[in-house]
Amino acid sequence: MTTHRADFELSRPGALIAALPAVLGFVPENSLILVSLGDGELGSVMRVDLSEEVIDRVGHLAEVAAAAAPEAVIAVIVDADGAYCPSCNEEYRQLSVALAEALSENGIELYATHVVDQVALGGRWHCAEGCGSSGVVEDPAASPLAAAAVLEG
């Protein structure tokens, strides 16, 4: 789990997704990422491999996320086929529901779950819950967190 202080607003999913490589230190693939939020700022970030068993581990993931005492969590599912796979959408909707329930048991709101095909400029994301929101990932190299990481060395 990584913790960073954000000096930018988390108002656009494409910008949040673009910031993940700077926060994690690598470009995530085939991953479930939980981004905690508190007082409108980025908190701890946790990443696990995306697997068929991940839905069975959401209770443990929620307990680990609760250690940072966030107000809310945004989940990001990185799956190269996810943005184009209609059958995956139901699987990821179920994962989102299970995650929301597990987080709620720990006093944490699941603010949103986004599915993205790649964490790269032009990657496509959509909400897993069927809300209809979708968009394009912004340039990870131009992310304010990437710039901050360069400045911090």
Summary of the structure (lengths in Angstrom):
residues: 153
radius of gyration: 14.2
end to end distance: 19.7
largest distance: 42.5
contacts: 501
relative contact order: 0.21
helix: 39%
strand: 27%
